[in-house]
Each structure stands twice: as structure tokens, then as C-alpha cells.
Amino acid sequence: MSNLSNNNDFELANFNDDISDLNLYLFYIFIFLFSFVTPFLSFICCTFLVVYTNDYKFLKTIPISLTLFFIVINFNRDFFHIGNDLAWYYSYFKNFADYQLGFTSAFEDDLANISLKPTEPFYHLLVYISSKLTNGYYPFYIFWVHCFIYLIPTFVIIQICKIERVSVLICFSLVLFQMLVFYDFGNAYNLIRQQVASSLVVLSFYFMYIKKPKLCFLFAVVSVLTHNSTVLIVAIIFLFCLYNLNYISYKLVFLFTSILSFIYVLAYFSLSGNYEELEDQSRGAIVKLIDFSLFTLSAIVVFLYDSRHRNIYRFLLLFFVALLFSHASLFLPLRFLTFYDSFKWLVYFIFLNFISSKLSAYRYSDFFIFIVSFALSFLYFNLKLTYTSYSYYGQFMDFVFDSPAFYLGINL
């Protein structure tokens, strides 16, 4: 009888967990709908909810609401009609809607004054499916691109922070930095294929982190089939995955990373065409100097003061090696700094956790760190809106009361 009672208690606990998960998913749907009507107000409400409850289960509402807010901002400008690659993204998405020869035939045709690369079929498949399903409704393309670029990396950040038992407010700060600071808000959408591939690279990194090499390899391959430039980054991640599983030493990983970076640069110069004319102008010298300084200081933290996250720095060091090799070119730093944007939060992960641990004697230390992070993130984001080369027709506050619902039925 006692065994039967224990089994019943176990089944009841599982049933309650299922109900709790269902309620949470329904809550996320509600937040999405609320954000669709008034994204910034939704973000403010979710912020109060997370701060008040200090509960990880509500933290994913933050990137959901902010992503809808970003969509509103991009609807208020000519961004998706002008720019280097944007006109091409727009044209061939629209052209796919009326294309009758099937997906595979598209690689042999000229859909938008440029041939589709057969070595990057995954991104083109996403565009093909979304165009066919919506009859070329371009706002839907804008929607899923935003979700892909922002939700996947931030959900990974939240999951890793939760596993590492990082303070909720420290994790919240990392999410804000990732969404508002690290990505170049203008250039991120001029490099849509690479940003989509970057999100898949982040997924590969996540499965490396939780020691699931098969899934790590799977998303590594998918990212390369989305944008071929990821091949070196995912090779580094997979090498680090082998090191993480104790199959090879870190010295070998470092050596292979250096060799592969050299080969990558040689291959680039043999295949680059006129890319060298597109010198990276997305980041000024000051931003690069700040990034390098923080990268160097994080080494001091992990090797002299806090060894808990030393492996994170070892991974970042491999990234830095590849970045050094990329500077043999004028254009390649744009590629690698864009990938680095997806992992820059790891440097801040080291710093914020170190600061939090040093201030742990003070009751509201994490809240203070969060408030400072919140203010700096939005200040920097507003500066990006103001000084970017793209016209947004307003500053941050001009979009606070705007809503995606206002643009329903509008096709671009």
C-alpha cells in the first residue's frame, strides 16, 4: 500500500508540474499578445514582475516584449528598402511568392539580380517557406527575422545563467546588454543571413556547454548551411566541445584554432572577389578599444581573483585568436566582430558575477548592478538610434507608445 501511495504522490506531482508548465506557456502567449498591442508598456510591466518576484520563469518575457518593440522601430523607417544587402533581401522575398518552379530551381534563376548560393540553402529555405505561406507578406519576414536574431541568443543566455545559478537580476542585466548594446542595431539587419546564422551558432555553443556533442554538431552544420562564413567559428566551438568532454587538450584546441584561422584567411583571399572594398566601418576605434580592454581585464579576473569561469575565458581566447587573424583583411573583421557580438555577453558574465560576489555582503547589491545596467543599456541604445547612418525618424521616446497592431494589413 505504501508503494501505491508513493506512486500516486509521484504522479500527482508530475501532473501539477504539467499544469504549471501549461500555465506558464499560456502566460508567455498573453505577454506576446500584450506586447503586440503595446510593446514598451509590456516591457515595463514585465520588468516590475521580474524584479518583484526574482523568478527565472518570468525572465523570458523581457526579450519577447523588447523584440516586438524593435519591430515597431524598424517599421518607422526606410530600412528594409535601402542599404547594401537589404534591397536584395526585400526583392527576392517578394519574388519567391510568385515563383512557380519550386525551391531547388531558384538556385538556377536570378530572383533579385543575384544568384542564390547553393551552399547556403537553409536560410533560403526559411525565406521561401515564409514567402509562400504569407504570399510575400513582408512584415512577417521582418517578424521572424527579429525573433531569430534576438530571441534565440537571449533564451540561451537565460538558460545558461539558470544552470549556473546566476542571480536573476544579473541575468536580466546580461539580457539587456545583449539586446540593447552588443548588436549593432543598424548593421544587424544589413547582415541578416549572418545574424540568423549567428543565432544558430549560439545554439551550437549551448549544446557544447551542456555536453551534447551530436546536437552541437547538428546546429554547427545548419549554421554553415545558413551562412558559410560561420565555418571557422563552429569549428572552434566543436573543438572546444571535444576539450569540454576531455577528448583533447586545450593546447591542441589552441593549435588547431590557429591553423584553421590561417587557412580560413588564405581561403578568403583566394575567393573574396571585391569584398575588400567593403571595409568594416560599423565600429569605431573607441568601441574596439573598450572591447579589447574588457577582454583583457576579464583575464585578470579569472586568473587572479575568480577561477570559476576560467573555461569561459579559454573559449573567448580562441575567438580572439581568430579575430587577430581576420585583421589580415580589411573586410573580415566585420564578419568576426559580428559573430563576437553574439558572445560578448560572456565577458560581461565574468565581470558582473565577479562584482556581484564582491558586493554580496550588501543586501541590494544585485539590484544596484541591475539599475546601472538598465540605465547604461537604454542610454547607449538611444545613442545608436540617434547617430546611426540609417534614418529612424525619431529617437527612443518617439516609439514608446507605438504598436505593431497599428501596422496590421500594411504590406511593404
N, C-alpha and C positions, 0 to 999 in steps of 0.2 A: 504493500500500500504506500509506503514511504517513497518508493521509486516512482510509482504512478503520480504521486503528489508532486514530486520534483520535476517530472516530465511536464505536467500541466503548468507548473510555475514557469518553466523554461519557455514553453510555447506561448504562454500569456505575455512574457517579457518580449519575445520576438514580435508578437502581434502588436504590442504597444510601440515598439521601435518602428515597425512598418507604418503605423498610423502617424507617428511623429514625423517620419521622413516624408510621408504624403502631405502632411500639413505644411511642412517646410517648402516643398516644391510648389504647392498652391500659393504660399506666401511670396515666393520668387515670381510667380506669374502675376500676382497682384502688383508687385513692385514694378515689373516690366510695364504693365498697363498704366500704372500711376506715372511712371517715367515718360511714357509715350505722350501723356497729356501735359505734364509739366515736369520736365526732367530735373531742372535745378532745384525746385522745391522738393522733389522726391529725394534728391541727393542730401539736402539739408536735413530732412526728416530721418533718413537712414543714418546720417552721421550722428544725430542725437541718440538714435536707437542703439547703435554700436557702442558709443561712449557710455551710455547709461547701463546697458546690460553687460558690457565687456564680454560678449559672447561671439565666438568664431562663426556660429551658424548664420549670423546676420551680416557678416563682413562682405559676402559676395554681392550684396545689394549695392555696394558702393560702385564697383566698376560697371554694373548694369545701368545705374542711373547716369553716371558720367559718360558712358558710351552714347546713350541717347542724347545727351547734351552736346557732345561733339558733332553728332549728326545734324543737329539744329544749326550749329555754327557753320558747317560746310554747306548747308542749303542756302545760306545767305551770301553767296559769292559766286564768282565765275570759275571756281577752282576746277570743276570737272569738265570744263570746256577748253581750257588753255594749259600750257605747260609742255615740258619735253615729251613725256610719255602719256599724259592724261588724255590728249585728243585721240590717241590711238586706243587707249582703254575704252573710251566712250564709243568710238566708232565701231570697233569690232564686237562690242557687247550688243549694240543696236543691230548690227548686220547679222548676227547669229540668229536673231528672232525669225528672220525670213529665209534663212539658209536651209535648203531642202535636200542637200546631198549627203547629209549625215556627218557626224563628228569627225571621223577619220579622214574624210575627203577635204576637210577645212585646211589641213596642213599642206595641201597641194594648191590651194587657191589663195588669192590676195583679198583678204577681207577688209583690210584697213591700211592699204598702201605699205604693208609689211608682211613678210611671211611668218607664220606661227612656227616656233621651234618644235620639232617632233621630239626633242629630248626633254621638253618641259610640258608633258601632256596633262598633268594633274590640275594645274591652275586653269588651263584652257578648258578642261572638262567642267570645272566649277562654273566658269563663265558661261559655257554652252548650256549647261543644265538650268542655271538661274535665268538665262535669257529666254530659253524655250518655255520654262514654267510660267514666266510672267509676261511673255510676249514682248520682251525688250523693255520692260518697265524699269528704267534706270535707277529710280530711288531704291528699289530692292537691292540692286547691285551695291549702292552706297551703304545700305544697311548691313549686308553680310560682310562686306569688306571691313567696316568698322568693328563688327563683332569679332571677326577673325583676328584682327590686329590687336585689339585691346583686351577682349575677354579671356582668350586662351592664356596669354602670359600672366595676367593678374590672378586668374584662378590657380595657376601653378604656384605663384608666389604665396598665395594664401594657404594652399595645401602643404607646401614645404615648411612654412612658418608654423603651421599647426603641428606637424610631425616633430619639429624641433622645439616645440613648446615655447615659442616666442610670444611675448606679451601681445595681446590683441591690438593695443594702440601702437606698438612698434610696427606690427604688420600693416596696420592701417596707414601709417606714415610711408612705408615702402610702396604700397599700392598708389598713394598719391604721387610720390616721386616718379614711379614708373609711368603713370598716365599723363601727368602734367608737365614733367620736366625732361625725362630721359629721351622720349621720342621727339624728333624734330617735327612739330605739328604740321608744318607746310610740306616738307620734303617726304614725310612718311607716306603721303598719298601720291607723290610723284614717283614713288618706288613701290607700287602696290604689290607686284609679284614678289619682290624681295621681302617685303614686310609680311606677306602671307607665309612665305617660306620660313621666315624668322620665327613665326609662331609655332610652326611645325618643328623647328629646331629646338625651341624651348620645351616642347613635349618630349622630344628625344632626350633632352637633358634631364627632364623629370623622371623618366623611366630608367635613365642611368643612375640617378640619385637613389631610387628605391630598389635598385639592383634587379631590374628586369631586362636583361640584355636583348631578348628577342623583340620586345616592344620598342626598346631603344633603337635597334637596328631598323625596324619597320618604319618608324617615323623619320629616321635619318634618310632612308631611301625615298620616302614620299616627299620630303623637303627638297631633295636634289631634283626630283621629277617636277617640282614646282618652280624652282629657280636653280640652275646648275651651279651658280656661284657658291652655294652652301656646301659644296662637296668637301672643302677643306675643314670647315667648322664642324661638320658632322663626323668627319674622320677623327678629329681631335676628341670629340665627345665619346665616340666609340672606343678609342684608345684609352681614355680616362675610365670608361666603364670597365674595361679589362683590368686596369690598375685597381679600380674600386673593388673588384672581385678577387684581387690578389693573384691574377694570372701573369702579370708582368710588372716590372719595377717602374717607379716614376722616372728614373734615369732613362730607361728605354722609351717611355712615353715622350719625354722631353726631346730625345734624339730624333725619334720618328716625326715629331711635330716640326722640328727644324728642317728636316729633309723634305717633308711633304710641302712645307711653306715655300721652300726654294723651288721645288718642281712646279708648284702652282704659279709662282710668279713667271717662271720661264714659259709655261704653257700659255699664260695670259698674253705675254708679248708676242708669241707666235700666232695668236688667234684674235688679238684685240681689235684689229681694224682701226677705226678712228676714235676709239674711246678715250685716248689720251687728251683729246681736245676738250673733254668734259671734266676738267679739273674740279675736285671737291671744294665747293665754296659754301657748304651747308653749316660748317662750324668754324668759328674764328679761332685765332691763336689763344685767346684767353680761355675759351671753353676747353680746348685741348690741354692747356696748361693745368687747369683745375682738375680735369680727369686724371692726368698723369700724377699730380700731387697727391690726390686722394688714393690712387692706386699704390703709390709709394708708401704713404702713411699707413695704409691697411696692412702692408708687410710688417711694419714696426709693431702694429697692434698684435698680429697673430704670432709673431716670432719672439716678442719680448714680454707681452702682457697677457694675452688670452689665446691659448693654443687650441681652444675648442673648435675653431673654424679654420684651422690651418689648411685642411684639404680644399676648402673653397678657394683659398688664395692660390693653391697649387694649380687649380683649374684656370683661374684668371690669368696666371702667369703664362700658361700655354696660349691663351688668347692674345696676350701681349706680344709673345714671340711672333705669332702670325701677323699681327698688326705691324711689327717692326719690318718684316719682310715686305709687306704691302707698300711701304713707303718708297720702294724702288720705282714705283709708278706714281703718276700724278692722279690717276683715277681710282686705283684700287683702295686707297684709304676710305673713300666714300662707301664702298662695299663693306669693308670690315668694321668701320665705325658704326654703320647701320646695324650690323649684327651685334656689335658691342652694346648698342643701346638696349638690346633685349636682355642683356646680362649685367648691366651696370648696377642694377639693384643689389647684386651680390656684394659689391664694395660697401654700399650703404648698410646692407645686412650686417656686415662685420662691425662697422662704426657704431650704428645705433644700438646694437646689442652690447657692445663694449661700454658705451656711455650709460646705457640703462643699468648694467651690472654695477658700475661705479657709483651710480646715484640711487641704488636700491634701498639705501637707508632712509631716503626721503619718500614719504607716502605718495606724493603726487608727481614723482619724477617722470614717469612714462607719459602722464597727461601733459606735462610741460613740454616734453620732446615732441609729442603729437601736435600741440598748438603751434610750436615753432615751425614744424614741418608743414603743417597746413597753410600757414601764412606765407612761407617761402615758396611753396609749390604754386599757389594761385598768383602770387606776385610775378613769378617767373613766367607762368603761362600767359598772363596778361601782356607781359613784355613781348612774348613771341607773337601774339596776335597783333600787337601794335607795330612791330618792326620787321615782320616777315615780308618777303618780296611779293607775296600774294595779297590781294585785297580782300579783306573780310567785311568791309562796310560797317565797321564798328569795333568797339572794344568789348572786353569781357562782360561788363554790366549791361550792355545793349542786348544780350541774348538771354539774360536771366529769366525773363518772362515769356520767352518764345517757346513754341511747342511743335514737335513733329506732326501732331494732328492737324496743324494749320496747312500742311503741305500734302495731305492725302489727295490722291487723284491727280496731282500735278506730275506730269512726265517731262523730263528734261531733254 
